[in-house]
Amino acid sequence: MHLTERDIALYVEQTLSESERERIESHLSDCPACVEQVAALTRLPLIMADTTAPHLDAATRRRAEHLETWTRTRVRDDSSYK
């Protein structure tokens, strides 16, 4: 069984209790698929912060940043992601 999107988001944001963090890290030690998901979410802010990307105009970059913030808030606050 894999980690939920919510588990991964809260782990990346470092907002878990110690016991939850340990549970997730134990799972990650045996699950390359979840490690990949954590790595992808960890890279997202770096990708979003890359203001040198010539293919993103300012309006598109603002929409993407808004979507990232909205998604993180929803995953953190919405119990349906459990």
N, CA, C and O atoms as a CHARMM CRD file, in Angstrom:
* protein
*
  328
    1    1 MET  N      0.84700  -1.17700   0.00000 PROA 1      0.00000
    2    1 MET  CA     0.00000   0.00000   0.00000 PROA 1      0.00000
    3    1 MET  C      0.89600   1.24400   0.00000 PROA 1      0.00000
    4    1 MET  O      1.90900   1.29700   0.69700 PROA 1      0.00000
    5    2 HSD  N      0.50300   2.22600  -0.78600 PROA 2      0.00000
    6    2 HSD  CA     1.29600   3.44500  -0.92300 PROA 2      0.00000
    7    2 HSD  C      0.79200   4.54200   0.01700 PROA 2      0.00000
    8    2 HSD  O     -0.31900   4.47300   0.54300 PROA 2      0.00000
    9    3 LEU  N      1.63600   5.55300   0.21200 PROA 3      0.00000
   10    3 LEU  CA     1.25200   6.72100   0.99400 PROA 3      0.00000
   11    3 LEU  C      0.19000   7.51200   0.24000 PROA 3      0.00000
   12    3 LEU  O      0.12500   7.46700  -0.98800 PROA 3      0.00000
   13    4 THR  N     -0.63200   8.22900   0.97900 PROA 4      0.00000
   14    4 THR  CA    -1.63100   9.08300   0.34700 PROA 4      0.00000
   15    4 THR  C     -0.96500  10.38100  -0.11800 PROA 4      0.00000
   16    4 THR  O      0.13600  10.71400   0.31800 PROA 4      0.00000
   17    5 GLU  N     -1.64100  11.10300  -1.00100 PROA 5      0.00000
   18    5 GLU  CA    -1.14500  12.41200  -1.43300 PROA 5      0.00000
   19    5 GLU  C     -1.00000  13.33900  -0.23600 PROA 5      0.00000
   20    5 GLU  O     -0.04900  14.11700  -0.14700 PROA 5      0.00000
   21    6 ARG  N     -1.93400  13.24800   0.66300 PROA 6      0.00000
   22    6 ARG  CA    -1.89900  14.08700   1.87300 PROA 6      0.00000
   23    6 ARG  C     -0.67100  13.75900   2.71000 PROA 6      0.00000
   24    6 ARG  O      0.03200  14.66700   3.15500 PROA 6      0.00000
   25    7 ASP  N     -0.40300  12.48100   2.93100 PROA 7      0.00000
   26    7 ASP  CA     0.79100  12.07500   3.69100 PROA 7      0.00000
   27    7 ASP  C      2.05500  12.65200   3.06600 PROA 7      0.00000
   28    7 ASP  O      2.91500  13.19500   3.76000 PROA 7      0.00000
   29    8 ILE  N      2.15300  12.52800   1.75600 PROA 8      0.00000
   30    8 ILE  CA     3.34700  13.00300   1.05200 PROA 8      0.00000
   31    8 ILE  C      3.47000  14.51300   1.17600 PROA 8      0.00000
   32    8 ILE  O      4.56000  15.02200   1.43600 PROA 8      0.00000
   33    9 ALA  N      2.37300  15.23900   0.99400 PROA 9      0.00000
   34    9 ALA  CA     2.41500  16.70300   1.08300 PROA 9      0.00000
   35    9 ALA  C      2.80800  17.15100   2.48500 PROA 9      0.00000
   36    9 ALA  O      3.65100  18.03400   2.63800 PROA 9      0.00000
   37   10 LEU  N      2.21500  16.56000   3.49600 PROA 10     0.00000
   38   10 LEU  CA     2.54200  16.95100   4.86700 PROA 10     0.00000
   39   10 LEU  C      3.97200  16.56800   5.23300 PROA 10     0.00000
   40   10 LEU  O      4.62900  17.27700   5.99500 PROA 10     0.00000
   41   11 TYR  N      4.45100  15.46400   4.70200 PROA 11     0.00000
   42   11 TYR  CA     5.84200  15.05700   4.93600 PROA 11     0.00000
   43   11 TYR  C      6.79900  16.07100   4.31500 PROA 11     0.00000
   44   11 TYR  O      7.75300  16.51100   4.95700 PROA 11     0.00000
   45   12 VAL  N      6.53800  16.43500   3.07100 PROA 12     0.00000
   46   12 VAL  CA     7.40500  17.40100   2.38600 PROA 12     0.00000
   47   12 VAL  C      7.37300  18.74500   3.09800 PROA 12     0.00000
   48   12 VAL  O      8.40100  19.41500   3.19400 PROA 12     0.00000
   49   13 GLU  N      6.21200  19.14700   3.59900 PROA 13     0.00000
   50   13 GLU  CA     6.08300  20.41600   4.31600 PROA 13     0.00000
   51   13 GLU  C      6.61200  20.34300   5.74400 PROA 13     0.00000
   52   13 GLU  O      6.68100  21.35800   6.43700 PROA 13     0.00000
   53   14 GLN  N      6.98500  19.14900   6.18200 PROA 14     0.00000
   54   14 GLN  CA     7.53000  18.91800   7.52200 PROA 14     0.00000
   55   14 GLN  C      6.55700  19.36600   8.61000 PROA 14     0.00000
   56   14 GLN  O      6.94200  20.04100   9.56400 PROA 14     0.00000
   57   15 THR  N      5.29200  18.98200   8.45100 PROA 15     0.00000
   58   15 THR  CA     4.27100  19.38000   9.41900 PROA 15     0.00000
   59   15 THR  C      3.66000  18.18500  10.14800 PROA 15     0.00000
   60   15 THR  O      2.56300  18.28800  10.69800 PROA 15     0.00000
   61   16 LEU  N      4.35300  17.07000  10.15300 PROA 16     0.00000
   62   16 LEU  CA     3.85100  15.85900  10.79700 PROA 16     0.00000
   63   16 LEU  C      4.38800  15.72700  12.22100 PROA 16     0.00000
   64   16 LEU  O      5.42700  16.28800  12.57000 PROA 16     0.00000
   65   17 SER  N      3.66100  14.98100  13.01700 PROA 17     0.00000
   66   17 SER  CA     4.17700  14.63300  14.33900 PROA 17     0.00000
   67   17 SER  C      5.36800  13.69100  14.14800 PROA 17     0.00000
   68   17 SER  O      5.56000  13.13100  13.06900 PROA 17     0.00000
   69   18 GLU  N      6.14200  13.52800  15.17600 PROA 18     0.00000
   70   18 GLU  CA     7.30600  12.65100  15.08200 PROA 18     0.00000
   71   18 GLU  C      6.90300  11.21500  14.74100 PROA 18     0.00000
   72   18 GLU  O      7.57100  10.55600  13.94500 PROA 18     0.00000
   73   19 SER  N      5.82200  10.73500  15.33500 PROA 19     0.00000
   74   19 SER  CA     5.40300   9.35600  15.06700 PROA 19     0.00000
   75   19 SER  C      4.92600   9.18100  13.62600 PROA 19     0.00000
   76   19 SER  O      5.20500   8.15900  12.99900 PROA 19     0.00000
   77   20 GLU  N      4.20500  10.18200  13.09800 PROA 20     0.00000
   78   20 GLU  CA     3.76700  10.11300  11.70500 PROA 20     0.00000
   79   20 GLU  C      4.96200  10.19100  10.75700 PROA 20     0.00000
   80   20 GLU  O      5.01700   9.46800   9.76200 PROA 20     0.00000
   81   21 ARG  N      5.92000  11.07000  11.06600 PROA 21     0.00000
   82   21 ARG  CA     7.12100  11.18800  10.23300 PROA 21     0.00000
   83   21 ARG  C      7.87400   9.86300  10.21500 PROA 21     0.00000
   84   21 ARG  O      8.33400   9.42200   9.16200 PROA 21     0.00000
   85   22 GLU  N      8.00000   9.23200  11.36600 PROA 22     0.00000
   86   22 GLU  CA     8.69100   7.94400  11.44800 PROA 22     0.00000
   87   22 GLU  C      7.95700   6.87300  10.64600 PROA 22     0.00000
   88   22 GLU  O      8.58300   6.05100   9.97800 PROA 22     0.00000
   89   23 ARG  N      6.62000   6.88700  10.71600 PROA 23     0.00000
   90   23 ARG  CA     5.82700   5.92200   9.94900 PROA 23     0.00000
   91   23 ARG  C      6.07400   6.10400   8.45400 PROA 23     0.00000
   92   23 ARG  O      6.27100   5.13100   7.72600 PROA 23     0.00000
   93   24 ILE  N      6.06300   7.33900   8.01000 PROA 24     0.00000
   94   24 ILE  CA     6.25700   7.61600   6.58900 PROA 24     0.00000
   95   24 ILE  C      7.68200   7.27300   6.16700 PROA 24     0.00000
   96   24 ILE  O      7.88400   6.67800   5.10900 PROA 24     0.00000
   97   25 GLU  N      8.66200   7.63500   6.97000 PROA 25     0.00000
   98   25 GLU  CA    10.04500   7.31700   6.62200 PROA 25     0.00000
   99   25 GLU  C     10.28700   5.81200   6.58900 PROA 25     0.00000
  100   25 GLU  O     11.08100   5.32600   5.78300 PROA 25     0.00000
  101   26 SER  N      9.61500   5.08500   7.45100 PROA 26     0.00000
  102   26 SER  CA     9.71600   3.62500   7.41900 PROA 26     0.00000
  103   26 SER  C      9.15700   3.09500   6.10700 PROA 26     0.00000
  104   26 SER  O      9.75600   2.21800   5.48300 PROA 26     0.00000
  105   27 HSD  N      8.01800   3.62100   5.68800 PROA 27     0.00000
  106   27 HSD  CA     7.42700   3.20900   4.41300 PROA 27     0.00000
  107   27 HSD  C      8.34700   3.57200   3.25000 PROA 27     0.00000
  108   27 HSD  O      8.54200   2.77000   2.33600 PROA 27     0.00000
  109   28 LEU  N      8.91000   4.77600   3.28500 PROA 28     0.00000
  110   28 LEU  CA     9.77700   5.22400   2.19800 PROA 28     0.00000
  111   28 LEU  C     11.02500   4.35600   2.06500 PROA 28     0.00000
  112   28 LEU  O     11.58100   4.23400   0.97300 PROA 28     0.00000
  113   29 SER  N     11.46500   3.76000   3.15200 PROA 29     0.00000
  114   29 SER  CA    12.66300   2.92400   3.08600 PROA 29     0.00000
  115   29 SER  C     12.45000   1.66700   2.23700 PROA 29     0.00000
  116   29 SER  O     13.41500   1.03000   1.81300 PROA 29     0.00000
  117   30 ASP  N     11.18100   1.31400   1.99000 PROA 30     0.00000
  118   30 ASP  CA    10.87400   0.10800   1.21700 PROA 30     0.00000
  119   30 ASP  C     10.00400   0.35800  -0.01200 PROA 30     0.00000
  120   30 ASP  O      9.53800  -0.59800  -0.63200 PROA 30     0.00000
  121   31 CYS  N      9.77200   1.63100  -0.38200 PROA 31     0.00000
  122   31 CYS  CA     8.84900   1.90000  -1.47200 PROA 31     0.00000
  123   31 CYS  C      9.41500   2.93900  -2.44700 PROA 31     0.00000
  124   31 CYS  O      9.23600   4.14000  -2.24800 PROA 31     0.00000
  125   32 PRO  N     10.09000   2.48100  -3.48500 PROA 32     0.00000
  126   32 PRO  CA    10.65500   3.41900  -4.45300 PROA 32     0.00000
  127   32 PRO  C      9.60700   4.30900  -5.12700 PROA 32     0.00000
  128   32 PRO  O      9.91100   5.45100  -5.46900 PROA 32     0.00000
  129   33 ALA  N      8.40100   3.82000  -5.32100 PROA 33     0.00000
  130   33 ALA  CA     7.36100   4.62500  -5.97300 PROA 33     0.00000
  131   33 ALA  C      7.00500   5.84100  -5.12100 PROA 33     0.00000
  132   33 ALA  O      6.84500   6.94300  -5.64700 PROA 33     0.00000
  133   34 CYS  N      6.88200   5.64900  -3.82300 PROA 34     0.00000
  134   34 CYS  CA     6.56200   6.77400  -2.93800 PROA 34     0.00000
  135   34 CYS  C      7.76000   7.71200  -2.79600 PROA 34     0.00000
  136   34 CYS  O      7.58300   8.92500  -2.68700 PROA 34     0.00000
  137   35 VAL  N      8.96400   7.16800  -2.79600 PROA 35     0.00000
  138   35 VAL  CA    10.16600   8.01600  -2.77300 PROA 35     0.00000
  139   35 VAL  C     10.16700   8.93200  -3.98900 PROA 35     0.00000
  140   35 VAL  O     10.51600  10.10800  -3.88500 PROA 35     0.00000
  141   36 GLU  N      9.78000   8.40100  -5.12900 PROA 36     0.00000
  142   36 GLU  CA     9.70800   9.19800  -6.35500 PROA 36     0.00000
  143   36 GLU  C      8.67600  10.31600  -6.22800 PROA 36     0.00000
  144   36 GLU  O      8.91200  11.43700  -6.67700 PROA 36     0.00000
  145   37 GLN  N      7.53700  10.01100  -5.61800 PROA 37     0.00000
  146   37 GLN  CA     6.49800  11.02200  -5.42700 PROA 37     0.00000
  147   37 GLN  C      6.96800  12.13300  -4.48000 PROA 37     0.00000
  148   37 GLN  O      6.70500  13.31200  -4.71500 PROA 37     0.00000
  149   38 VAL  N      7.66200  11.74600  -3.41400 PROA 38     0.00000
  150   38 VAL  CA     8.20300  12.73800  -2.47600 PROA 38     0.00000
  151   38 VAL  C      9.21800  13.62000  -3.19600 PROA 38     0.00000
  152   38 VAL  O      9.20700  14.84100  -3.03500 PROA 38     0.00000
  153   39 ALA  N     10.08400  13.01000  -3.98100 PROA 39     0.00000
  154   39 ALA  CA    11.09700  13.77100  -4.71300 PROA 39     0.00000
  155   39 ALA  C     10.44600  14.75200  -5.68700 PROA 39     0.00000
  156   39 ALA  O     10.89100  15.89300  -5.81100 PROA 39     0.00000
  157   40 ALA  N      9.40500  14.31300  -6.36800 PROA 40     0.00000
  158   40 ALA  CA     8.72100  15.18500  -7.32800 PROA 40     0.00000
  159   40 ALA  C      8.08800  16.38100  -6.62200 PROA 40     0.00000
  160   40 ALA  O      8.19400  17.51300  -7.09600 PROA 40     0.00000
  161   41 LEU  N      7.43800  16.13500  -5.50300 PROA 41     0.00000
  162   41 LEU  CA     6.79100  17.23100  -4.78700 PROA 41     0.00000
  163   41 LEU  C      7.83100  18.15400  -4.15600 PROA 41     0.00000
  164   41 LEU  O      7.60100  19.35700  -4.03700 PROA 41     0.00000
  165   42 THR  N      8.95300  17.60700  -3.76000 PROA 42     0.00000
  166   42 THR  CA    10.02700  18.41900  -3.18900 PROA 42     0.00000
  167   42 THR  C     10.59900  19.37000  -4.23800 PROA 42     0.00000
  168   42 THR  O     10.97200  20.49800  -3.91600 PROA 42     0.00000
  169   43 ARG  N     10.67000  18.92300  -5.48300 PROA 43     0.00000
  170   43 ARG  CA    11.21600  19.75700  -6.56200 PROA 43     0.00000
  171   43 ARG  C     10.23800  20.82200  -7.04500 PROA 43     0.00000
  172   43 ARG  O     10.66400  21.81400  -7.63700 PROA 43     0.00000
  173   44 LEU  N      8.95900  20.64600  -6.81200 PROA 44     0.00000
  174   44 LEU  CA     7.95400  21.55900  -7.34600 PROA 44     0.00000
  175   44 LEU  C      8.20600  23.02800  -6.99300 PROA 44     0.00000
  176   44 LEU  O      8.15900  23.86800  -7.89000 PROA 44     0.00000
  177   45 PRO  N      8.46900  23.37600  -5.72900 PROA 45     0.00000
  178   45 PRO  CA     8.72200  24.79500  -5.44100 PROA 45     0.00000
  179   45 PRO  C      9.94200  25.34500  -6.18800 PROA 45     0.00000
  180   45 PRO  O      9.95700  26.51600  -6.56700 PROA 45     0.00000
  181   46 LEU  N     10.94800  24.52400  -6.39700 PROA 46     0.00000
  182   46 LEU  CA    12.12100  24.97400  -7.14600 PROA 46     0.00000
  183   46 LEU  C     11.76500  25.24800  -8.59700 PROA 46     0.00000
  184   46 LEU  O     12.23400  26.22000  -9.18900 PROA 46     0.00000
  185   47 ILE  N     10.94300  24.39200  -9.15900 PROA 47     0.00000
  186   47 ILE  CA    10.50100  24.59000 -10.54300 PROA 47     0.00000
  187   47 ILE  C      9.64400  25.85300 -10.63500 PROA 47     0.00000
  188   47 ILE  O      9.80200  26.65900 -11.55200 PROA 47     0.00000
  189   48 MET  N      8.74200  26.01000  -9.68000 PROA 48     0.00000
  190   48 MET  CA     7.84900  27.16600  -9.69800 PROA 48     0.00000
  191   48 MET  C      8.61100  28.47300  -9.47700 PROA 48     0.00000
  192   48 MET  O      8.20700  29.52200  -9.97800 PROA 48     0.00000
  193   49 ALA  N      9.70000  28.41100  -8.73500 PROA 49     0.00000
  194   49 ALA  CA    10.46700  29.61700  -8.43200 PROA 49     0.00000
  195   49 ALA  C     11.40100  30.01700  -9.56500 PROA 49     0.00000
  196   49 ALA  O     11.98900  31.09800  -9.53400 PROA 49     0.00000
  197   50 ASP  N     11.54000  29.16200 -10.55000 PROA 50     0.00000
  198   50 ASP  CA    12.44900  29.44700 -11.65300 PROA 50     0.00000
  199   50 ASP  C     11.83700  30.52500 -12.53700 PROA 50     0.00000
  200   50 ASP  O     11.07100  30.24200 -13.45800 PROA 50     0.00000
  201   51 THR  N     12.19200  31.75500 -12.23400 PROA 51     0.00000
  202   51 THR  CA    11.62300  32.87200 -12.98400 PROA 51     0.00000
  203   51 THR  C     12.32400  33.09300 -14.31100 PROA 51     0.00000
  204   51 THR  O     11.96100  33.99100 -15.07100 PROA 51     0.00000
  205   52 THR  N     13.33000  32.27300 -14.58900 PROA 52     0.00000
  206   52 THR  CA    14.04500  32.43100 -15.84800 PROA 52     0.00000
  207   52 THR  C     13.41600  31.60400 -16.96400 PROA 52     0.00000
  208   52 THR  O     13.88000  31.65700 -18.10300 PROA 52     0.00000
  209   53 ALA  N     12.38900  30.85700 -16.66400 PROA 53     0.00000
  210   53 ALA  CA    11.75000  30.02600 -17.67700 PROA 53     0.00000
  211   53 ALA  C     11.11300  30.92200 -18.74100 PROA 53     0.00000
  212   53 ALA  O     10.09700  31.56500 -18.47700 PROA 53     0.00000
  213   54 PRO  N     11.69400  30.96800 -19.92900 PROA 54     0.00000
  214   54 PRO  CA    11.21000  31.89700 -20.95000 PROA 54     0.00000
  215   54 PRO  C      9.82900  31.54500 -21.50300 PROA 54     0.00000
  216   54 PRO  O      9.15400  32.41300 -22.05600 PROA 54     0.00000
  217   55 HSD  N      9.40000  30.30200 -21.36600 PROA 55     0.00000
  218   55 HSD  CA     8.12800  29.88500 -21.92700 PROA 55     0.00000
  219   55 HSD  C      6.93200  30.22100 -21.03500 PROA 55     0.00000
  220   55 HSD  O      5.78700  30.00700 -21.43400 PROA 55     0.00000
  221   56 LEU  N      7.18600  30.74500 -19.83000 PROA 56     0.00000
  222   56 LEU  CA     6.09100  31.11900 -18.93900 PROA 56     0.00000
  223   56 LEU  C      5.99200  32.63400 -18.84800 PROA 56     0.00000
  224   56 LEU  O      6.88900  33.29700 -18.32800 PROA 56     0.00000
  225   57 ASP  N      4.89400  33.17200 -19.35800 PROA 57     0.00000
  226   57 ASP  CA     4.70500  34.60500 -19.19100 PROA 57     0.00000
  227   57 ASP  C      4.26200  34.87700 -17.75300 PROA 57     0.00000
  228   57 ASP  O      3.92600  33.94500 -17.02300 PROA 57     0.00000
  229   58 ALA  N      4.26000  36.11500 -17.35400 PROA 58     0.00000
  230   58 ALA  CA     3.97000  36.48700 -15.96700 PROA 58     0.00000
  231   58 ALA  C      2.59000  36.01000 -15.51700 PROA 58     0.00000
  232   58 ALA  O      2.44300  35.52400 -14.39600 PROA 58     0.00000
  233   59 ALA  N      1.60000  36.13900 -16.35900 PROA 59     0.00000
  234   59 ALA  CA     0.24100  35.72100 -15.99100 PROA 59     0.00000
  235   59 ALA  C      0.16500  34.21000 -15.77600 PROA 59     0.00000
  236   59 ALA  O     -0.48400  33.74800 -14.83700 PROA 59     0.00000
  237   60 THR  N      0.82100  33.44800 -16.63600 PROA 60     0.00000
  238   60 THR  CA     0.82600  31.98700 -16.50200 PROA 60     0.00000
  239   60 THR  C      1.56100  31.58100 -15.22900 PROA 60     0.00000
  240   60 THR  O      1.12400  30.67800 -14.51600 PROA 60     0.00000
  241   61 ARG  N      2.67300  32.24700 -14.94600 PROA 61     0.00000
  242   61 ARG  CA     3.43700  31.94000 -13.73900 PROA 61     0.00000
  243   61 ARG  C      2.59400  32.22500 -12.49200 PROA 61     0.00000
  244   61 ARG  O      2.60300  31.43300 -11.55000 PROA 61     0.00000
  245   62 ARG  N      1.86500  33.34800 -12.47800 PROA 62     0.00000
  246   62 ARG  CA     0.99800  33.67500 -11.33400 PROA 62     0.00000
  247   62 ARG  C     -0.10200  32.63100 -11.16600 PROA 62     0.00000
  248   62 ARG  O     -0.40100  32.22700 -10.04200 PROA 62     0.00000
  249   63 ARG  N     -0.71000  32.18900 -12.26900 PROA 63     0.00000
  250   63 ARG  CA    -1.75800  31.15500 -12.18800 PROA 63     0.00000
  251   63 ARG  C     -1.18300  29.85200 -11.64400 PROA 63     0.00000
  252   63 ARG  O     -1.81900  29.18800 -10.82600 PROA 63     0.00000
  253   64 ALA  N      0.00600  29.48300 -12.08800 PROA 64     0.00000
  254   64 ALA  CA     0.64400  28.24800 -11.61200 PROA 64     0.00000
  255   64 ALA  C      0.96800  28.34600 -10.12500 PROA 64     0.00000
  256   64 ALA  O      0.76800  27.38800  -9.37900 PROA 64     0.00000
  257   65 GLU  N      1.46600  29.49800  -9.69600 PROA 65     0.00000
  258   65 GLU  CA     1.76400  29.69300  -8.27600 PROA 65     0.00000
  259   65 GLU  C      0.48900  29.63600  -7.44700 PROA 65     0.00000
  260   65 GLU  O      0.48000  29.05800  -6.36000 PROA 65     0.00000
  261   66 HSD  N     -0.58900  30.23400  -7.95600 PROA 66     0.00000
  262   66 HSD  CA    -1.87400  30.18600  -7.25300 PROA 66     0.00000
  263   66 HSD  C     -2.35800  28.73400  -7.14000 PROA 66     0.00000
  264   66 HSD  O     -2.81900  28.31400  -6.07900 PROA 66     0.00000
  265   67 LEU  N     -2.25300  27.98400  -8.21600 PROA 67     0.00000
  266   67 LEU  CA    -2.68000  26.58700  -8.20800 PROA 67     0.00000
  267   67 LEU  C     -1.85900  25.77400  -7.21100 PROA 67     0.00000
  268   67 LEU  O     -2.41000  24.94000  -6.49200 PROA 67     0.00000
  269   68 GLU  N     -0.56900  26.00300  -7.16000 PROA 68     0.00000
  270   68 GLU  CA     0.28100  25.28800  -6.20400 PROA 68     0.00000
  271   68 GLU  C     -0.16700  25.58400  -4.77600 PROA 68     0.00000
  272   68 GLU  O     -0.30300  24.66800  -3.96500 PROA 68     0.00000
  273   69 THR  N     -0.39600  26.85700  -4.46600 PROA 69     0.00000
  274   69 THR  CA    -0.82200  27.24600  -3.12100 PROA 69     0.00000
  275   69 THR  C     -2.18700  26.64800  -2.79900 PROA 69     0.00000
  276   69 THR  O     -2.38800  26.11300  -1.70800 PROA 69     0.00000
  277   70 TRP  N     -3.11200  26.73400  -3.72700 PROA 70     0.00000
  278   70 TRP  CA    -4.44800  26.18500  -3.51800 PROA 70     0.00000
  279   70 TRP  C     -4.38900  24.67800  -3.27300 PROA 70     0.00000
  280   70 TRP  O     -5.06200  24.16200  -2.38100 PROA 70     0.00000
  281   71 THR  N     -3.58000  23.97400  -4.07200 PROA 71     0.00000
  282   71 THR  CA    -3.46400  22.52600  -3.93500 PROA 71     0.00000
  283   71 THR  C     -2.88500  22.15100  -2.58700 PROA 71     0.00000
  284   71 THR  O     -3.40700  21.26200  -1.91300 PROA 71     0.00000
  285   72 ARG  N     -1.81400  22.81700  -2.18400 PROA 72     0.00000
  286   72 ARG  CA    -1.20000  22.51200  -0.89100 PROA 72     0.00000
  287   72 ARG  C     -2.17900  22.76700   0.25000 PROA 72     0.00000
  288   72 ARG  O     -2.25600  21.96600   1.18200 PROA 72     0.00000
  289   73 THR  N     -2.92700  23.86500   0.19300 PROA 73     0.00000
  290   73 THR  CA    -3.88900  24.18000   1.24000 PROA 73     0.00000
  291   73 THR  C     -4.99300  23.13100   1.26900 PROA 73     0.00000
  292   73 THR  O     -5.39500  22.68100   2.34200 PROA 73     0.00000
  293   74 ARG  N     -5.47100  22.74800   0.12200 PROA 74     0.00000
  294   74 ARG  CA    -6.55500  21.75900   0.05300 PROA 74     0.00000
  295   74 ARG  C     -6.09000  20.40200   0.56900 PROA 74     0.00000
  296   74 ARG  O     -6.81700  19.75100   1.32000 PROA 74     0.00000
  297   75 VAL  N     -4.90000  19.96700   0.18500 PROA 75     0.00000
  298   75 VAL  CA    -4.37900  18.67700   0.64200 PROA 75     0.00000
  299   75 VAL  C     -4.20400  18.70100   2.15300 PROA 75     0.00000
  300   75 VAL  O     -4.51600  17.72200   2.83200 PROA 75     0.00000
  301   76 ARG  N     -3.70700  19.81400   2.68100 PROA 76     0.00000
  302   76 ARG  CA    -3.46100  19.91500   4.11700 PROA 76     0.00000
  303   76 ARG  C     -4.77400  19.95800   4.89700 PROA 76     0.00000
  304   76 ARG  O     -4.86600  19.36500   5.97200 PROA 76     0.00000
  305   77 ASP  N     -5.79400  20.65000   4.37700 PROA 77     0.00000
  306   77 ASP  CA    -7.02100  20.89800   5.12000 PROA 77     0.00000
  307   77 ASP  C     -8.16300  19.94400   4.80600 PROA 77     0.00000
  308   77 ASP  O     -9.11500  19.87200   5.58200 PROA 77     0.00000
  309   78 ASP  N     -8.10900  19.22100   3.71600 PROA 78     0.00000
  310   78 ASP  CA    -9.24100  18.41100   3.27000 PROA 78     0.00000
  311   78 ASP  C     -9.05000  16.96700   3.70200 PROA 78     0.00000
  312   78 ASP  O     -8.14400  16.28200   3.22800 PROA 78     0.00000
  313   79 SER  N     -9.90000  16.51400   4.59400 PROA 79     0.00000
  314   79 SER  CA    -9.79200  15.15000   5.10500 PROA 79     0.00000
  315   79 SER  C    -10.11600  14.10200   4.03800 PROA 79     0.00000
  316   79 SER  O     -9.84200  12.92100   4.25200 PROA 79     0.00000
  317   80 SER  N    -10.68200  14.48800   2.91300 PROA 80     0.00000
  318   80 SER  CA   -10.99400  13.52300   1.86600 PROA 80     0.00000
  319   80 SER  C     -9.72900  12.98800   1.20400 PROA 80     0.00000
  320   80 SER  O     -9.79800  11.99100   0.48400 PROA 80     0.00000
  321   81 TYR  N     -8.57600  13.61800   1.42400 PROA 81     0.00000
  322   81 TYR  CA    -7.32900  13.15400   0.84700 PROA 81     0.00000
  323   81 TYR  C     -6.67600  12.05700   1.67900 PROA 81     0.00000
  324   81 TYR  O     -5.61600  11.55200   1.31100 PROA 81     0.00000
  325   82 LYS  N     -7.28900  11.68500   2.78500 PROA 82     0.00000
  326   82 LYS  CA    -6.71400  10.63500   3.64000 PROA 82     0.00000
  327   82 LYS  C     -6.89500   9.28600   3.01000 PROA 82     0.00000
  328   82 LYS  O     -6.47700   8.27800   3.57900 PROA 82     0.00000
